[in-house]
């Protein structure tokens, strides 16, 4: 059986984590997070959960970039 790279890529489901399901559950249409906060948080989760099986250090650097953007947003609110 071949992998469904569009609807269920294996790198999004490692270690029993469904990244898309997590995002849908924690960042619904209405909630306490802004869309941009949800975007950055989701990307941090995405890149850290797949780095070993996809792009290695590059994905960790992408995660750091997104975390830094989230920190910038949070710092502006203070």
C-alpha positions as CSV (number, residue, x, y, z in Angstrom):
1,X,0.0,0.0,0.0
2,X,1.5,3.3,-1.0
3,X,1.6,6.4,1.2
4,X,-1.1,9.1,0.8
5,X,1.3,12.0,0.7
6,X,-1.5,14.6,0.2
7,X,-4.2,13.6,2.8
8,X,-2.1,11.8,5.4
9,X,1.7,12.2,5.0
10,X,3.5,10.0,7.4
11,X,5.8,12.8,8.7
12,X,2.6,14.5,10.0
13,X,1.7,11.5,12.1
14,X,4.8,10.5,14.0
15,X,4.8,9.5,17.6
16,X,1.0,9.4,17.6
17,X,0.8,13.1,16.9
18,X,-1.7,14.2,14.2
19,X,-0.5,17.8,13.6
20,X,-3.5,18.8,11.6
21,X,-5.9,17.3,14.2
22,X,-4.0,19.1,17.0
23,X,-4.3,22.5,15.2
24,X,-8.0,22.0,14.5
25,X,-8.7,21.1,18.1
26,X,-6.6,23.9,19.7
27,X,-7.2,26.7,17.2
28,X,-10.9,26.7,16.3
29,X,-12.5,29.5,14.4
30,X,-13.2,31.3,17.7
31,X,-10.8,31.1,20.5
32,X,-8.2,33.0,22.6
33,X,-5.4,32.9,20.0
34,X,-5.1,35.2,17.1
35,X,-4.8,33.6,13.7
36,X,-1.1,34.6,13.5
37,X,-0.4,33.1,16.9
38,X,-2.1,29.8,15.9
39,X,-0.1,29.8,12.7
40,X,3.2,30.2,14.5
41,X,2.4,27.7,17.2
42,X,1.2,25.2,14.6
43,X,4.4,25.6,12.6
44,X,6.6,25.0,15.7
45,X,4.7,21.8,16.4
46,X,4.9,20.8,12.7
47,X,8.6,21.4,12.3
48,X,9.7,19.9,15.6
49,X,7.5,16.8,15.2
50,X,8.9,15.9,11.7
51,X,12.5,17.0,11.7
52,X,14.0,13.6,12.1
53,X,12.1,12.2,9.2
54,X,12.1,15.1,6.8
55,X,14.6,18.0,6.7
56,X,16.6,17.5,10.0
57,X,18.3,20.7,11.1
58,X,16.5,22.8,8.5
59,X,13.2,22.0,10.1
60,X,14.5,22.8,13.6
61,X,15.7,26.2,12.3
62,X,12.2,26.8,10.8
63,X,10.7,25.9,14.1
64,X,13.0,28.4,15.8
65,X,12.0,31.1,13.3
66,X,8.3,30.5,14.1
67,X,8.9,30.5,17.8
68,X,10.8,33.8,17.6
69,X,7.9,35.3,15.6
70,X,5.5,34.2,18.4
71,X,7.8,35.7,21.0
72,X,7.8,38.9,19.1
73,X,4.0,39.0,19.0
74,X,3.8,38.3,22.7
75,X,6.4,40.9,23.5
76,X,4.4,43.6,21.6
77,X,1.4,42.8,23.9
78,X,3.3,43.6,27.1
